[in-house]
């Protein structure tokens, strides 16, 4: 995710590096590390490295495809939750993935219909793709959805990859802690909504950890545990020790013409 800021007075757009979140405090911008970037320092285990070795150069292609698949699926869910009309033809720019993404979205939609019948769901538009900040730890992340379920705030994180890793659990618990800090609320638990394209997964030990149900998904309950948050704090400390880079900002003009170019 990249962040944009428009300056109409100076006719420019600033594009910020996705490794950081800009946080405005008392008129000053502070740069907070991205939680997913910090957790990226956690090793994904033996079988992930075997995947990289066995696929060689194709590993980058496979990984990029998985990233595109996840982004497109997230985008459809986001727009639907914002009460926009969603169409298969919205994906026509990517014919390679359109059918697969639309199929996964409809699996998600089936879950959402059932879940809505079983629970009272309340949320505002800003609760979709909600950026949450921790001023204590100077870090931030994006919560996919923060509705009230039966009057209790409950964050959701959508996953579409082959595996649900332990760091995904840690990531959601970290978001829970940040949300509690920022909004002064209590969140007992959250959920990972896992909607994988393929129906098999193995953990680092080569054993099945989570499997989709017969409908093609799995909703994983994530309890707000001190142990999981401690793991994040350890990863954060190690990451920050090894990485001292600063945010990169790309500044571009909002409008150009031939005359403005010749003046330079």
N, C-alpha and C positions, 0 to 999 in steps of 0.2 A: 504494500500500500504506500502510495506517495501522497504527500500533503501539498496543497496549493494555497497561496495567499495572494489576493489581487490588490494592487495599489492603483486606484483609479487616478489619484492626483498625479502620480509620477508615471502613469501608463505602463506599468510593468506587472509581471507575474513572477513570484518566487516559488520555486519547486524545491521541496525539502526531501532529503534522504529518508527512505522508509525505515532505516535502522534507528531513527530517533522520532520522538513526538514533540512538537513545539507546545510549550505550556506557558500561557500568558498569565503573569502574576503581577498585579499592581503596575501595569503598563510595560513590564519588562518580559522578554521572551527567555524562558529557560528550556534547555533541551534534555528530555528524559529518554532514557534507553527503552527500546522496545523489548517487552518481556520475551517474546518468541525468539528474538535475536540472542538474548542472554541465555535462554534455555538451549539454544542451538549448540552450545559448547558440550552438552551431554552426548556421550557416544550412543549411537543407535544399536550397537551390538553386533555380534558375529554375523548373523544372517543378512544384515544390511550390507556389511562389507563384502560378503560373498556375492550378493546381488551386483554390487559395483564391479567386482572382479569378473564375474561371468558374463556381464553385458558390455564391458569395455566402453567404447565410445558411445554405444547405444544407450548407456545408462543416463547420459545427459538428456537424450531425446525422450526417454521414458519418463524421467523425472519432470521435464518441462511439460510434457503432455498431462501428467497427473496434476501439476500446478494449474494449468489452464482449465482442466476439468473441474477442479475444486473452485476456482475463481468464478467460472461461469455458473456453476450450481449455486454458489453463495449469492451471486448477483440476482438470480431468479427468486430465491427465497427472500432476499432483502426487499425486492420490489413488491413481491406478493404481500409481505407483512406490512408494507407501507400502503397497502390497498390500491396498488396500481394494477392495471390489466397486464397479464403476462401471456405471451404468445410464443409458440414454437418458432415463428418467423423472426422473432427477436434474435435467434441464434443463426440466422441464415448466413452471416458473415463467416461462420466457422463450420462448413459442411462436414468436416472430418469428425467433429465432436457433437454436433447439434443433436442427433438422435439419442446418443448415449446420455448426454446431459439432460435432455427433456425426459427421458425414461426415469432417471434418478430423481429429478424434481417431482415427478408424479408419484414416486414411492414416498418421498417426503410429504407430499400433499395428502396421500392416503393416511399417513400417520397423523398429520395435523387435524384431519377431519375427525378421526377417532378420539384424539386427545381433547379436542374442543368439546366433544359430547360428554366426556367424563369429568371435565374440570371447568371451573370458572376462570377465564383468562382475561386479564386486563393489562393494557399497555398503551403508552403514548408513542407517537412516531419517533421521538428522540431515544426511545429504548431499543431501537433497531440499529445495529452497528454502532453501539455506544462506546466512545473512547472513555476509559477510566484511568485516572491518574493517582499516583501515590506521591505526595509531597515528602513523606517520610523517607521513601527509598528512591526518590527521583527516577521513577520508572513508570511506564504506562503500557496499556494494551487495549485491544478492541474486543468488547463483549458482543457476540453476534446478536443476542436477544436477551433483554431483561424484562420479562413480563411479571405480573403478580399472578401466581397460580393458587387459587383458593385463598386469596388475600395475603399470600406470602411471597416476597420477592424471590425469584428463582432464575438464575442465569443459564443460558443455553449456549453451547459451542458446537457448531456443525463441523463434522469431519467426513471426508469422502475418500480418503486414502485406503491403501490395502491394510494398514495396521492402525491400531490405537495404541500409542506408546505411553509409557509411564509419565513422560514429560507432558503429555496432553492432560493427564490428570492434574499434575502439578500446575500447569498453566491455568486451568480453570479455577483451582483453589486460590491461586495468586490473584486472579481477577476478582474472586469473591472477597478477598481481604482488601483489595484496593477499593472496591465498591463500598464495602462497609466503612472504610476510612473516609472516603469522599462524601458519602451521602448519610453517614451516621445511622445506618440501618443494620439489622441482623439478618444474615443469610445462612441458614443451616446447611444448605446443600445446593448443588446445581446438577445439570445433566449434559452429557456429551451425546448429541444425536449423530450416530454413525450411519452413513448411507453410502457404503462402498460400491464401486462399480463391479468389483469381483467379489466372490463369496467365500474366499478363504483368507485366513490370516494366521501368522505364527508369531510368537513372542521371541525374545532374544535367546531363549533356551530351546527353540525349535518345537515348542508345544503350542497347541491352540490356546489362546488367551480369551479372545472374544470371537463369537461367531454371529453373523446376522441371523435373525429369525426367518421363518418361512416367507415372510413378506419382503425380505431383503434389507432389513435395517436392524439396528440394536440401539436402544436408549440406555445409556450407562449412567447410573447414579453416582455422583461424586460428592462425598461428604466433606464438609469444611474441616479438614483435619490439620492440627498443628504440625504433624510430621511432614505432610506434603509441602506446607509453606516453608518449613525449615530447609527442605531440599531446594526450593527456589532460592532462598537466601544464600545457600552454599554455592549454587550455580552462579548467582549474581555476583557474589564476591570474587569468585575465580575468574569470571568473564571480565569484570571491570579491572582486575589486576593485569590481565593479558591484553586488554584493548583500551587504548587511550586516544583513539581517533575522535575527531570532532565532526559534527554534522556538515554535510556538503549542501550548499545552496546554489541552485542554477537560476539565474535571473534572466528573463526574456522580456522583450517589449510586448505590449498588448496590441500594438498596431504599427505597421510600417508602410512606407511608400518610397518611391524612387528618390524623391527629394531628400528625405531623412537619411537615406543611405549615403548619398553623395556629400552630405554635410560632415560625415565622420572623417 
